[in-house]
Amino acid sequence: MKTRNIKQFKELILRYESIELAEIVESEGDPEKLTGFGRKDQCTLCTALKGFPGDSHNDMCEACIWHRIVPRYLACRSDKNAKTYSNIGNAFTSQMLLKAFKARAKYMRSVLKKLRIKQP
């Protein structure tokens, strides 16, 4: 299945990199409010895949760029991709969340490099 959310992946990298501490504090440290993180119905990458043929969650995961790194359902939060994902979800201070967003962006850039996709 063709990867259909590369553009959104690049945009998410830039979003993670642009988040500032004041914005995190204003959102009460809620990554979902900042990026849609953690919910398939609000995730930037998941919502980009809605409406394509094979709209089931499994088909959506197969069309996601994360699936090219870890070929399984919910690849975004599995195996190699789990650490930076979990660090966002488990951050309990604004500073930890900021650091986790920056680390996820850095990791996502390494994914693009590994897949030989142009950086944003």
Secondary structure, DSSP 8 states (H G I E B T S, - for coil): -----HHHHHHHHHHHHH--HHHHHHTTT-HHHHH-TT-TTT-HHHHTTTTSSS-SHHHHHHTSGGGGTS-STTGGGSGGGHHHHHHHHH--SHHHHHHHHHHHHHHHHHHHHHTT----
